[in-house]
Amino acid sequence: MAAVPAELRRPQERPERAGGAKRPRREERPREERPREEPPAEPGYLALARGLLAGGAPALRGPAPARPAGEPAGDGAGDGDDLLGQLIRDLNEINEVPFFDVQLPYELALKIFQYLGRAELGRCAQVSRTWKILAEDEVLWYRLCQEEGYLLDMSISDQSCWKVALKNCRARECTLKYNWKNRIGAVSQLRYELGKVLCDVHSWDGVVIAGYTSGEVRLWDTRTWDYTAPILEAVPGAGGAGPRPHVSFVRINSSLAVAAHEDGTVSVWNLLLGREPIHHYQHNQRIQALALGPEGAAVATASGFEVKVETPEDRGFWQTTATFEIQKLVNFLNLVPDVAGSPVAVAAAEDIVYLLKAEDPGKILHSVYGQPVTCLDVSAHEAAFGIKTFGWLLNEPNQILLYNLETNQCLTKVGNSIGDFTCVNLHDSPPHMLVAGNKDRKCDEGSGVCPGCVPCRYRGIIYSYEFSGEQLAGDSVLPICRSSYDELTGYNYNIGLATPYDSI
């Protein structure tokens, strides 16, 4: 048998050392046991805080903090929970927020977060517990609620959680839109005594005001159906000589109710003070138009070729603020909202639109011969009105014009219809949008109609449709509310919408 070379021999086959002692294998060489140096134990409080600030989810169980001498040791089951609870309490009082590699003061971080929307705030709340506290700050959600047009008359202290308030408002609006489009809702009748003919009706935030041929003016609160409709009393001594004149127009806002009668008398009631009028004044002729601002206490009336504006002074006494002379009879009249100082009115007289200011009376905003104005509405900075073409301008369609009240320039023209525009809403429409109704029974482009209560006059009876309910009204709904709105011809059901509303 051939001898195996020494370099190919296995370790166990290597020759033994002299003396018969075997060479110990490297694997079996005894190693010296050295004490391992453990890193200093980090308090569980700091470890948990570092993990949470990094956006992770560290284990809640960790080394318990050292207990004071003499305190009995527990079983350790609630140590992690105690640490987390203490950390949350401390984070609620933080004054610095981690932003990547820097630490920002809480106020500066809040300033950055105010430029985020609902979705962005929701994503930021998932980064870490610190960002979650910041993203759910009440200031941010109050600002979002105000920007989206909800609860505008409330302050930040009126709600305990503005995030939930915004969620509820959006849910109600979604339900309202769905019910409006699918004609789902409840109908109620605001019936008056037989023999009394309804002349005019208007509504504001669920409160309906109506005027009759008997000269009476009544109120209904559709939000509380057990509420008895009061009769707003007339001017003392006005009805003693005989029957009171018919009511021509009625208007209502958050604090005032106004009625204009056939004999030129105008009565103003404060809804908070009682049924007796707080102010009344007289025109020499029949009143053609009545305007009441959405907010505030300013009343404008047009009679003959005169437009008069009445407002209360600082002590509460009403006075005539301005009087304007118009070349033609006024068809439509509106007060510009949110105006500092003297009230500003916009009046449409046949084919002329006037911008009425106390310092610049009788200024013409628009005038085109042969294009009479068919509807009018104003906002804080714009005026929108429909024009009708006939005669030598048959080649031009009926349109809605939008004017800037500061520059007196036409901003745009919308619509292209063969029918007359009968109503337009600019003040209550979403930003950069307006709603217009036409005789072809269609709602024009850009409409975002979402009425909560729609009062409708039909043969002397006021029907109120509540679209926030879940009950299908069925056969009690008038035919116009069940139609598909695609018919070109039909009867005039004299329907008046709360948003938008028209003159009926």
C-alpha positions in Angstrom: 0.0 0.0 0.0 1.4 3.3 -1.1 2.2 5.8 1.6 0.1 8.9 1.7 2.0 12.1 1.4 2.3 14.2 4.5 0.6 17.2 3.0 -2.5 15.2 2.2 -2.9 13.5 5.5 -5.9 14.2 7.6 -5.4 16.0 10.9 -6.1 12.8 12.8 -3.6 10.9 10.7 -0.7 13.3 11.3 2.2 11.8 13.3 2.2 12.1 17.0 4.7 14.4 18.7 7.6 13.0 20.6 6.8 11.6 23.9 3.4 10.4 22.8 1.6 13.7 23.6 -1.1 14.7 21.1 -1.3 18.2 19.8 -4.6 19.8 21.0 -7.0 20.7 18.2 -7.7 24.4 17.7 -11.4 23.9 18.2 -10.8 22.3 21.5 -8.4 24.9 22.8 -9.8 26.3 26.0 -10.7 29.9 25.8 -10.3 32.3 28.6 -13.6 33.5 29.9 -13.7 37.3 29.9 -16.5 39.3 31.5 -18.8 40.8 28.8 -19.3 44.5 29.0 -23.0 45.3 28.7 -24.0 48.8 27.5 -25.6 50.9 30.1 -29.3 50.1 30.4 -31.4 52.9 28.8 -34.4 53.8 30.9 -37.6 52.4 29.4 -39.2 55.8 29.3 -36.5 57.1 26.9 -36.5 54.0 24.7 -40.3 54.1 24.3 -40.2 57.9 23.5 -37.4 57.4 20.9 -39.3 54.7 19.2 -42.6 56.7 19.1 -40.9 59.8 17.8 -39.3 57.8 15.0 -42.7 56.7 13.8 -42.3 53.0 14.9 -44.2 50.8 17.2 -41.8 49.6 19.9 -42.7 47.1 22.5 -44.5 48.5 25.4 -42.8 46.1 27.8 -39.4 47.3 28.8 -37.2 47.9 31.8 -39.3 49.5 34.5 -38.0 52.7 35.9 -36.3 52.6 39.2 -38.6 52.7 42.1 -38.0 54.8 45.1 -36.6 53.1 48.1 -39.2 51.4 50.2 -41.8 51.2 47.4 -43.1 47.7 47.0 -42.3 46.1 43.7 -45.3 45.0 41.6 -45.6 42.2 39.2 -44.5 44.4 36.3 -47.7 43.8 34.3 -48.6 47.4 34.1 -45.1 49.0 33.7 -45.4 49.4 29.9 -48.8 50.9 30.2 -47.7 53.3 32.8 -44.8 54.4 30.6 -47.1 54.9 27.6 -49.6 56.8 29.6 -46.9 59.1 31.1 -45.5 59.6 27.6 -48.8 60.6 26.2 -49.4 63.1 29.0 -46.0 64.6 28.3 -46.5 64.7 24.6 -49.7 66.7 25.1 -47.6 69.4 26.6 -44.8 69.4 24.1 -43.4 72.6 22.9 -41.2 71.2 20.1 -42.1 68.9 17.2 -39.6 66.7 15.3 -39.4 67.6 11.6 -36.9 65.2 10.1 -33.5 66.4 11.4 -34.7 69.5 13.2 -36.9 70.4 16.1 -39.5 73.1 15.4 -41.6 75.0 18.0 -45.2 73.8 18.2 -46.5 77.1 16.9 -44.3 77.1 13.8 -45.2 73.4 13.1 -48.9 74.4 13.4 -48.2 77.2 10.9 -46.9 74.7 8.4 -49.8 72.3 8.9 -52.4 74.9 8.3 -51.6 74.7 4.5 -52.7 71.1 4.4 -56.1 69.7 3.5 -58.2 67.0 5.1 -56.4 64.1 3.3 -52.9 65.5 4.0 -53.6 65.9 7.7 -54.9 62.3 7.9 -51.6 61.1 6.3 -49.5 63.2 8.7 -51.4 61.8 11.6 -50.0 58.3 10.7 -46.3 59.4 10.8 -45.9 59.4 14.6 -47.8 60.1 17.7 -46.4 63.6 17.9 -47.5 64.5 14.4 -50.9 62.9 15.2 -51.4 65.3 18.1 -50.4 68.2 15.8 -52.6 67.1 12.9 -55.6 66.9 15.1 -55.3 70.4 16.6 -58.6 72.1 16.9 -57.3 75.3 15.2 -56.6 73.3 12.0 -60.0 71.6 11.8 -61.9 74.8 12.7 -60.2 76.5 9.8 -61.1 73.7 7.4 -64.7 73.8 8.6 -64.9 77.5 8.0 -63.2 77.3 4.5 -65.7 74.6 3.4 -68.6 76.9 4.4 -69.8 75.0 7.5 -70.8 76.5 10.9 -69.7 80.0 9.8 -71.4 81.7 12.7 -69.7 79.6 15.4 -66.4 80.3 17.3 -63.7 77.8 17.9 -64.8 77.3 21.5 -68.4 76.2 20.5 -67.3 72.7 19.5 -65.3 70.2 21.5 -64.0 68.4 18.4 -64.0 70.2 15.1 -62.8 67.2 13.2 -66.0 65.3 14.1 -68.1 68.4 13.4 -66.7 68.7 9.9 -67.3 65.0 9.3 -70.9 65.3 10.4 -71.5 68.4 8.2 -70.1 66.7 5.1 -72.2 63.6 5.8 -75.4 65.8 6.1 -74.6 67.6 2.9 -74.0 64.3 1.0 -77.4 63.0 2.2 -79.0 66.3 1.3 -77.7 66.2 -2.2 -78.6 62.6 -2.7 -82.2 63.2 -1.5 -82.5 66.3 -3.7 -81.4 64.5 -6.8 -83.7 61.5 -6.1 -86.7 63.5 -4.8 -86.5 61.8 -1.4 -88.0 63.8 1.4 -91.0 64.8 3.5 -93.6 67.3 2.4 -95.7 69.4 4.8 -98.4 72.0 4.2 -98.5 75.5 5.7 -102.2 76.0 5.3 -103.9 79.3 6.0 -107.6 80.0 6.4 -109.8 79.5 3.3 -110.6 82.7 1.5 -107.2 84.3 2.2 -105.2 84.5 -1.0 -101.4 84.1 -0.7 -99.5 87.0 -2.2 -95.8 86.4 -1.5 -93.6 84.0 0.4 -89.9 83.9 1.4 -87.8 81.8 3.6 -84.5 81.9 5.5 -82.8 79.0 7.3 -86.1 77.1 7.7 -88.2 80.1 8.8 -91.0 80.9 6.2 -92.8 84.3 6.0 -96.0 84.7 4.0 -98.2 87.7 3.1 -101.9 87.6 2.2 -104.6 89.7 0.5 -106.0 90.3 4.0 -102.9 92.3 4.8 -101.7 89.8 7.4 -98.1 88.5 7.6 -97.4 85.1 9.1 -94.3 83.2 10.2 -93.6 79.4 10.2 -90.6 77.7 11.7 -90.3 74.4 9.7 -87.6 73.2 12.0 -90.1 72.9 14.9 -93.5 71.7 13.5 -95.3 72.2 16.8 -94.5 75.9 16.6 -97.6 78.0 16.1 -97.3 80.5 13.3 -97.7 84.0 14.8 -99.3 86.9 13.0 -97.0 89.9 12.7 -99.1 92.9 13.8 -99.5 95.8 11.4 -98.7 99.5 12.1 -100.8 100.7 15.0 -103.9 102.5 13.7 -103.4 101.4 10.1 -106.2 98.9 10.0 -108.8 100.9 12.0 -110.3 102.8 9.1 -111.1 99.7 7.0 -109.5 96.6 5.5 -105.8 96.5 5.3 -104.2 96.7 1.9 -102.8 93.6 0.2 -99.2 92.5 0.9 -97.0 93.0 -2.2 -93.6 91.6 -1.0 -92.2 89.9 2.1 -88.6 89.3 3.0 -86.8 87.7 6.0 -83.2 87.2 7.2 -81.6 86.1 10.4 -83.0 89.0 12.5 -85.6 91.0 10.6 -88.8 90.5 8.7 -90.1 93.1 6.2 -93.4 93.5 4.4 -94.4 96.0 1.7 -98.2 96.7 1.1 -100.1 97.9 -1.9 -100.5 101.4 -0.6 -96.7 101.9 -0.3 -96.4 101.1 3.4 -93.3 99.2 4.6 -93.2 97.5 8.0 -90.1 96.1 9.7 -90.2 93.6 12.5 -87.4 92.4 14.8 -87.8 88.6 15.2 -86.3 88.7 18.7 -88.3 91.6 20.1 -91.9 90.7 19.4 -94.8 91.0 16.9 -95.1 94.7 16.8 -93.1 96.5 14.1 -90.0 98.4 15.1 -90.1 100.7 12.1 -92.4 101.7 9.2 -92.2 104.2 6.4 -94.4 105.3 3.5 -94.0 105.6 -0.3 -96.4 107.7 -2.4 -96.9 105.0 -5.0 -97.1 101.3 -5.2 -93.8 99.4 -4.4 -92.3 97.6 -7.3 -89.3 95.9 -5.5 -88.1 95.2 -2.0 -84.6 94.2 -0.8 -83.3 93.0 2.5 -79.7 92.1 3.0 -78.8 88.5 4.1 -77.3 90.0 7.3 -77.5 93.3 9.0 -80.3 95.8 9.2 -80.8 97.6 5.9 -84.0 97.7 3.8 -84.3 99.0 0.3 -87.5 99.7 -1.6 -88.3 100.9 -5.1 -91.5 102.9 -5.8 -92.1 104.8 -9.1 -88.8 106.3 -10.1 -87.4 106.4 -6.5 -85.2 104.0 -4.6 -85.0 104.5 -0.8 -82.6 102.9 1.6 -83.4 102.7 5.4 -81.0 101.7 8.2 -80.9 102.2 12.0 -78.3 104.5 13.5 -76.1 103.7 16.5 -78.8 104.3 19.0 -81.3 102.1 17.1 -83.4 104.8 15.5 -84.2 104.1 11.9 -83.5 106.8 9.3 -83.4 107.3 5.5 -79.8 106.7 4.6 -80.0 107.4 0.8 -82.6 108.3 -1.9 -81.9 107.7 -5.6 -83.8 108.8 -8.7 -84.0 106.3 -11.5 -84.9 107.0 -15.1 -87.2 103.9 -15.5 -89.3 101.7 -13.3 -87.3 99.2 -11.2 -87.9 95.5 -11.8 -85.3 94.0 -9.5 -83.5 95.3 -6.4 -80.7 93.8 -4.2 -78.5 95.0 -1.4 -74.8 94.2 -1.6 -73.8 92.1 1.4 -70.7 92.8 3.7 -70.4 96.5 2.8 -68.7 98.7 5.3 -70.3 102.1 5.7 -73.3 103.2 3.8 -75.3 100.4 2.1 -74.9 99.8 -1.6 -77.8 98.7 -3.8 -78.0 97.2 -7.3 -81.2 98.0 -9.2 -82.3 96.7 -12.6 -84.8 98.9 -14.5 -85.8 97.4 -17.8 -82.6 97.2 -19.8 -80.4 99.3 -17.4 -78.6 98.1 -14.3 -77.7 100.7 -11.7 -75.0 100.7 -9.0 -76.4 102.9 -6.2 -74.0 104.4 -3.8 -74.5 107.3 -1.5 -71.3 109.0 -2.7 -72.0 108.2 -6.4 -75.8 108.1 -7.0 -77.3 106.8 -10.2 -74.2 105.2 -11.6 -75.0 102.9 -14.6 -73.4 99.5 -14.4 -74.8 98.0 -17.6 -77.1 99.4 -20.4 -77.8 97.8 -23.8 -80.9 98.8 -25.7 -83.2 95.9 -26.5 -81.8 93.6 -23.8 -84.1 93.8 -20.7 -83.0 92.3 -17.5 -84.9 89.1 -16.4 -83.3 88.3 -13.1 -80.7 89.7 -10.7 -78.5 88.6 -7.7 -75.4 90.1 -6.1 -72.6 89.0 -3.9 -70.0 91.0 -2.0 -68.0 91.8 -5.1 -70.0 90.7 -8.2 -73.4 91.1 -9.7 -75.1 88.5 -12.0 -78.2 89.2 -14.1 -79.9 87.6 -17.0 -80.6 89.4 -20.2 -83.2 88.7 -22.9 -82.8 89.4 -26.6 -85.6 90.2 -29.1 -86.3 92.4 -32.1 -83.2 93.3 -34.1 -80.9 91.2 -31.8 -82.5 87.8 -32.5 -79.2 86.4 -33.5 -77.9 86.7 -29.9 -78.9 84.1 -27.3 -80.2 84.8 -23.8 -77.3 85.0 -21.4 -76.1 85.6 -17.8 -73.7 88.5 -17.4 -71.3 88.7 -14.5 -70.0 92.2 -13.5 -67.3 93.2 -11.0 -68.8 95.9 -8.7 -65.4 97.5 -8.0 -64.2 97.9 -11.6 -67.6 98.0 -13.2 -66.4 95.7 -15.9 -68.1 92.6 -17.4 -66.1 89.6 -16.2 -67.8 86.9 -18.3 -70.9 85.8 -20.2 -72.4 82.4 -19.6 -75.4 80.5 -20.9 -76.8 80.1 -24.4 -80.5 79.5 -24.2 -83.6 80.3 -26.3 -85.6 80.6 -23.0 -85.5 83.5 -20.6 -83.4 83.2 -17.5 -86.0 83.5 -14.6 -83.7 83.3 -11.6 -80.1 83.4 -10.7 -78.2 82.8 -7.4 -74.7 84.1 -6.9 -74.5 84.9 -3.2 -75.3 81.4 -1.9 -73.6 79.5 -4.6 -70.2 77.7 -4.1 -67.0 79.7 -4.9 -66.5 80.6 -8.5 -69.9 79.2 -9.4 -73.5 80.5 -9.9 -76.9 78.9 -10.3 -79.4 80.0 -12.9 -82.9 78.8 -13.8 -84.4 79.0 -17.3 -87.9 78.8 -18.8 -86.9 75.6 -20.5 -87.1 74.1 -17.0 -83.4 73.3 -16.8 -80.7 74.4 -14.4 -77.8 76.0 -16.1 -74.1 75.0 -16.1 -72.3 75.3 -12.8 -75.3 74.6 -10.6 -74.7 73.1 -7.2 -78.2 73.4 -5.8 -78.6 71.9 -2.3 -81.7 73.3 -0.6 -82.7 72.0 2.7 -86.2 73.4 2.8 -88.1 74.5 -0.3 -91.3 76.5 0.2 -93.6 76.2 -2.8 -96.8 78.2 -3.4 -99.5 76.2 -5.2 -103.1 77.5 -5.3 -102.7 79.5 -2.0 -101.1 76.6 0.0 -97.5 76.6 1.0 -95.8 73.2 0.6 -92.5 72.8 2.5 -90.2 70.0 1.2 -87.6 68.7 3.7 -84.9 66.9 1.7 -82.7 66.0 4.7 -85.3 63.4 5.8 -85.3 59.8 4.6 -89.0 59.5 3.9 -90.3 59.3 0.3 -93.0 61.9 -0.1 -94.7 59.9 -2.9 -97.9 61.2 -4.5 -98.0 64.3 -2.2 -95.2 65.8 -4.2 -96.3 68.2 -6.9 -95.8 67.1 -10.5 -92.9 69.5 -11.1 -90.9 67.9 -8.4 -91.5 64.5 -9.9 -90.7 65.5 -13.5 -87.4 64.7 -15.3 -86.8 68.4 -16.1 -86.1 67.5 -19.7 -89.4 68.8 -21.1 -89.3 72.0 -23.1 -92.8 73.1 -22.3 -95.0 73.0 -19.3 -97.2 74.9 -16.9 -95.8 77.5 -14.5 -96.1 75.9 -11.1 -94.8 79.1 -9.5 -92.2 77.2 -7.4 -89.8 79.2 -5.4 -86.5 77.7 -4.2 -84.9 78.6 -0.9 -81.4 78.2 -2.5 -81.6 79.6 -5.0 -84.8 81.5 -4.5 -86.8 83.5 -7.0 -89.5 86.2 -6.9 -93.0 84.6 -6.8 
